[in-house]
Structure formats: structure tokens, C-alpha cells
Amino acid sequence: MKLVRNVMWFVACGVAVLLAGCAANPGAAVGPGGRGEIMTESDEPEGRKRARIRLELAANYFQQGQTNVALDELKQALTADPTFADAHNLRGLVYMRLNDNERAEESFRRALALNPRDGDVPHNYGWLLCQQARYGESLAMFGRAIAMPGYGGQPKTLMTQGLCQVRAGQLAEAERSLSQSYELDAGNPLTAYNLANLLFQRGDPRRAQFYIRRLNNSNLANAETLWLGIKVERALGDRESMLQLAGQLIKRFGGSREAAAYDKGAFNE
């Protein structure tokens, strides 16, 4: 079943599905006043301050696609402070991009050991495991992130869990995960698209119509969303809506693969 053709669709900084916060997470630190007190800039030792600056540079380079430069900055960050969990987390993402799964996994494991309260780490680790078809381990990591107290990334993780469940062939479970994600964050276009696509592929174009119409009526519509909308309206017999979407597709994205598929009448693509 052809679902979620491009997981990185609508990526703003190159790692939208994977990376919740490129820079450090100061709320995870503990200040000198004791457990639970947030560490502020004045509390940080010099090594951590230097590491944080290097981490921010690494995150910027990573977002710009300069992976090797990002990795070099991370090496310097970890030289300054080997216990900086956020740097290990980003290092894992860098190695994922480099397709070095062994080093990526090592980095995420180290980040988890250093800061087991950061939900972004099991989220990222879960996606790494999913890409290796280690679905049981992956879903356990997503579940760990979702259940973490104070974790604000539940919509993101539920969405990514749903994408992984699609890969694993767990379509009913994927629908539940994507629906829960949409309930928590209806403005996420990636969730809306993949939920509509899943419902359409499962033979429920009426429900798919609700999500894809809302997306195509926003300024986030693109060739892929319009093409799905065309197929949904065609399946429901609404020729007028189908032609309206087709007009937008040809006018705005005439050189796209989706426009070519429409011209050929290849509605099963």
C-alpha cells in the first residue's frame, strides 16, 4: 500500500518530524537551588556554556544541510562538556542523516542515559528504529515519549508513531495515532495529509474528504494535497469539486508529477 510517500513533506528546517528543538532544553537542567529548580545562564559552568554555543551553531548548520560542519561543531561541544545530553541527541540526528545507524543509536542511548526526562530523545530514537523496521522497539520508544510527564511534543510523536505503524502494516492503529495527533494539533498539515491519505487508502473517502478539504482550503496546499483531494472528490462523484482542484493543480503546479498524473488520468498513482 502506497502511503506516506515522503515523510519529510512540509519540512521547515529539514528535520520537522524528527527534531523538536535544535538547541538546548534549559528546562531539563537543575540549578544550584536543588531538584526541580531551572538552571539559568548564570548557573551554568563554563564548559556547559561553551558547549551550548557550539550546539546552537551545530543546529543551525544542520538545518542548512551542512552536515559535516554541524558534526564538527558537535565534536567541540562534547569536548567542552561530554555530559551535555542535547548535544548527543543532535549528534544522533546528524548520524541518521549520514545513514550511520550504529553511531546514531549510540548517541541516542547516551542522551537518554544523561537525561531520561527529555521526550525528544525517545521520539528521535523511535524514528531511527522505525527506519530499520524494528517496529516493536520503535513503538515502545514513542510510547515512552508520549507518557513522559511534562512532554509537550505528544502531537508530533503521535503523528510519527502513526507513520511508523503504517510502515509496519498496522493500519487501524495508525489511524488511531494520527487521529489523536490531529485532535491535539489540527493545524499540522503533515498530520492532516497523512490521516486523509490513510482513510482514502482504507476505503473511506468521505472521512478523508473532511481532512483534505480543510488542508486544500488553507495556504499550505501543494501539488500532493491537491492530487489527493482530486482523487477523493472523484471517488465521491463530486465532479465539480474535482475539476476545481484540478484547475488549481495545473495552474499552480503544472510541472509537478501530480499534474502529469492527472493529465494521464492515472488516478491510482
C-alpha positions as CSV (number, residue, x, y, z in Angstrom):
1,M,0.0,0.0,0.0
2,K,1.4,3.3,-1.1
3,L,1.1,5.6,1.9
4,V,3.3,8.4,3.3
5,R,5.4,8.7,0.1
6,N,7.5,11.4,1.6
7,V,7.7,11.6,5.4
8,M,9.7,14.8,5.2
9,W,6.9,16.7,3.4
10,F,6.3,20.2,4.6
11,V,9.7,20.3,6.3
12,A,10.6,23.8,7.5
13,C,14.0,23.2,8.9
14,G,14.9,19.9,7.3
15,V,14.0,17.7,10.3
16,A,10.5,18.7,11.3
17,V,9.4,15.1,12.0
18,L,12.5,14.3,14.0
19,L,13.8,17.4,15.7
20,A,11.6,19.1,18.3
21,G,14.2,21.6,19.4
22,C,17.5,22.1,17.6
23,A,19.1,24.0,20.5
24,A,19.3,23.0,24.1
25,N,16.5,22.4,26.5
26,P,17.2,24.5,29.6
27,G,14.1,23.4,31.4
28,A,15.7,19.9,31.8
29,A,18.6,21.2,33.9
30,V,18.7,21.6,37.6
31,G,20.0,24.7,39.2
32,P,22.1,25.0,42.4
33,G,19.0,25.6,44.5
34,G,18.1,21.9,44.3
35,R,16.0,19.4,42.4
36,G,13.3,21.0,40.1
37,E,14.9,24.5,40.0
38,I,15.5,25.5,36.4
39,M,19.2,26.2,35.6
40,T,19.6,29.7,34.3
41,E,22.5,31.1,32.3
42,S,24.3,32.4,35.4
43,D,24.2,28.9,37.0
44,E,25.9,27.1,34.1
45,P,29.6,26.1,34.4
46,E,31.9,27.4,31.7
47,G,32.1,24.1,30.0
48,R,28.4,23.9,29.5
49,K,28.2,27.5,28.3
50,R,30.8,26.7,25.6
51,A,29.1,23.5,24.7
52,R,25.7,25.3,24.4
53,I,27.2,27.9,22.0
54,R,28.7,25.1,19.8
55,L,25.3,23.2,19.9
56,E,23.4,26.2,18.7
57,L,25.9,26.6,15.8
58,A,25.6,22.9,15.0
59,A,21.9,23.1,14.9
60,N,22.0,26.0,12.5
61,Y,24.4,24.2,10.2
62,F,22.3,21.1,10.4
63,Q,19.2,22.9,9.4
64,Q,21.1,24.4,6.4
65,G,22.2,21.0,5.3
66,Q,25.8,21.5,6.2
67,T,26.1,18.1,8.0
68,N,29.8,17.8,8.3
69,V,30.2,21.3,9.7
70,A,27.4,20.5,12.2
71,L,29.2,17.3,13.2
72,D,32.4,19.2,13.8
73,E,30.7,21.8,16.0
74,L,29.1,18.9,18.0
75,K,32.5,17.3,18.5
76,Q,33.7,20.6,20.0
77,A,30.5,20.9,22.1
78,L,31.1,17.4,23.6
79,T,34.8,18.1,24.2
80,A,33.7,21.1,26.3
81,D,31.0,19.1,28.1
82,P,30.7,15.3,27.4
83,T,27.6,15.2,29.7
84,F,25.5,17.5,27.5
85,A,22.5,15.3,26.6
86,D,21.2,17.8,24.0
87,A,24.4,17.6,22.0
88,H,24.3,13.8,22.0
89,N,20.7,14.0,20.8
90,L,21.6,16.2,17.9
91,R,24.6,14.1,17.1
92,G,22.2,11.2,16.7
93,L,20.2,13.1,14.2
94,V,23.3,14.1,12.3
95,Y,24.4,10.5,12.0
96,M,20.9,9.5,11.0
97,R,21.2,11.9,8.0
98,L,24.6,10.3,7.3
99,N,22.9,6.8,7.3
100,D,25.3,5.8,10.1
101,N,22.7,4.0,12.2
102,E,25.2,2.5,14.7
103,R,26.6,5.8,15.7
104,A,23.1,7.4,15.7
105,E,21.8,4.7,18.1
106,E,24.8,5.1,20.3
107,S,24.2,8.9,20.5
108,F,20.5,8.5,21.4
109,R,21.3,5.9,24.0
110,R,23.8,8.2,25.6
111,A,21.4,11.1,25.5
112,L,18.7,9.0,27.2
113,A,21.2,7.9,29.9
114,L,22.2,11.5,30.6
115,N,18.6,13.0,30.6
116,P,15.9,10.3,30.8
117,R,13.2,13.1,31.2
118,D,13.7,14.6,27.7
119,G,10.8,13.3,25.5
120,D,12.5,14.4,22.3
121,V,15.2,11.8,22.6
122,P,12.9,8.7,22.6
123,H,10.9,10.4,19.8
124,N,14.0,10.7,17.7
125,Y,15.3,7.3,18.7
126,G,12.0,5.7,17.9
127,W,12.1,7.1,14.4
128,L,15.6,5.7,13.9
129,L,14.3,2.3,15.0
130,C,11.3,2.5,12.7
131,Q,13.5,3.2,9.7
132,Q,15.3,-0.1,10.5
133,A,12.0,-1.9,10.6
134,R,12.5,-2.6,14.3
135,Y,8.8,-1.7,14.9
136,G,8.3,-3.2,18.4
137,E,11.3,-1.3,19.8
138,S,10.3,1.8,17.9
139,L,6.7,1.9,19.2
140,A,8.0,1.3,22.7
141,M,10.1,4.4,22.4
142,F,7.2,6.5,21.0
143,G,5.1,5.3,23.9
144,R,7.8,6.3,26.4
145,A,7.9,9.8,24.9
146,I,4.1,10.2,24.9
147,A,3.8,9.1,28.5
148,M,6.6,11.3,29.8
149,P,5.3,13.9,32.3
150,G,5.6,17.5,31.0
151,Y,6.4,16.4,27.5
152,G,4.9,18.9,25.1
153,G,5.5,17.0,21.9
154,Q,2.7,14.5,22.1
155,P,1.1,15.6,18.8
156,K,4.4,15.3,17.0
157,T,5.2,11.9,18.5
158,L,1.6,10.5,17.9
159,M,1.9,11.6,14.2
160,T,5.3,9.9,13.8
161,Q,4.1,6.8,15.6
162,G,1.2,6.7,13.1
163,L,3.6,6.9,10.2
164,C,5.7,4.1,11.7
165,Q,2.5,2.0,12.2
166,V,1.7,2.5,8.5
167,R,5.1,1.1,7.7
168,A,4.5,-1.8,10.0
169,G,1.2,-2.5,8.3
170,Q,-0.8,-1.7,11.5
171,L,-3.3,0.5,9.7
172,A,-6.0,0.6,12.3
173,E,-3.5,1.5,15.0
174,A,-2.0,4.1,12.6
175,E,-5.5,5.7,12.1
176,R,-5.9,6.0,15.9
177,S,-2.5,7.6,16.4
178,L,-3.0,10.1,13.5
179,S,-6.5,10.9,14.7
180,Q,-5.2,11.6,18.3
181,S,-2.4,13.7,16.9
182,Y,-4.9,15.7,14.8
183,E,-7.2,16.2,17.8
184,L,-4.2,17.7,19.7
185,D,-2.9,19.8,16.8
186,A,-5.4,20.3,14.0
187,G,-3.1,22.8,12.3
188,N,-0.3,20.4,11.5
189,P,-0.5,19.8,7.7
190,L,1.6,16.7,7.7
191,T,-0.9,15.0,10.1
192,A,-3.9,16.2,8.1
193,Y,-2.5,14.9,4.8
194,N,-1.4,11.5,6.1
195,L,-4.6,10.9,8.0
196,A,-6.6,11.8,4.9
197,N,-4.4,9.6,2.7
198,L,-4.7,6.7,5.1
199,L,-8.5,7.0,5.3
200,F,-8.7,7.1,1.5
201,Q,-6.5,4.1,1.1
202,R,-8.6,2.2,3.6
203,G,-11.7,2.9,1.5
204,D,-13.3,5.8,3.5
205,P,-13.2,8.8,1.1
206,R,-16.0,10.5,2.9
207,R,-14.0,10.9,6.1
208,A,-10.8,11.6,4.1
209,Q,-12.7,14.5,2.4
210,F,-13.1,16.3,5.7
211,Y,-9.3,16.5,6.4
212,I,-8.1,17.1,2.9
213,R,-10.6,19.8,2.1
214,R,-9.6,21.7,5.2
215,L,-5.9,21.4,4.1
216,N,-6.6,22.4,0.5
217,N,-8.6,25.4,1.6
218,S,-5.5,26.7,3.5
219,N,-2.4,28.3,2.3
220,L,-0.5,25.1,2.9
221,A,-1.9,23.3,-0.1
222,N,0.6,21.9,-2.5
223,A,0.6,19.5,-5.5
224,E,0.5,16.4,-3.3
225,T,-2.5,17.6,-1.2
226,L,-4.4,18.8,-4.3
227,W,-3.8,15.5,-6.1
228,L,-5.2,13.6,-3.1
229,G,-8.1,15.9,-3.0
230,I,-8.8,15.3,-6.6
231,K,-8.8,11.5,-6.1
232,V,-11.1,11.8,-3.0
233,E,-13.6,14.0,-4.8
234,R,-13.6,11.7,-7.8
235,A,-14.2,8.7,-5.5
236,L,-17.2,10.5,-4.1
237,G,-18.6,11.5,-7.5
238,D,-18.2,15.3,-7.0
239,R,-17.0,16.3,-10.4
240,E,-17.3,20.0,-9.8
241,S,-15.0,19.9,-6.8
242,M,-12.6,17.6,-8.6
243,L,-12.3,19.9,-11.6
244,Q,-11.9,22.9,-9.3
245,L,-8.9,21.2,-7.6
246,A,-7.6,20.1,-10.9
247,G,-7.6,23.7,-12.1
248,Q,-5.5,24.7,-9.1
249,L,-3.1,21.9,-9.6
250,I,-2.5,22.7,-13.3
251,K,-2.3,26.5,-12.7
252,R,-0.1,26.4,-9.6
253,F,2.0,23.2,-10.1
254,G,1.8,22.5,-13.8
255,G,5.3,21.0,-13.9
256,S,4.7,18.6,-11.0
257,R,4.5,14.8,-11.1
258,E,0.9,15.0,-9.8
259,A,-0.1,17.3,-12.6
260,A,1.3,14.9,-15.1
261,A,-0.5,12.0,-13.4
262,Y,-3.8,14.0,-13.7
263,D,-3.2,14.6,-17.4
264,K,-2.7,10.9,-18.0
265,G,-5.7,10.0,-15.9
266,A,-3.5,7.9,-13.6
267,F,-5.8,8.1,-10.6
268,N,-4.3,5.0,-9.0
269,E,-0.9,6.6,-8.6
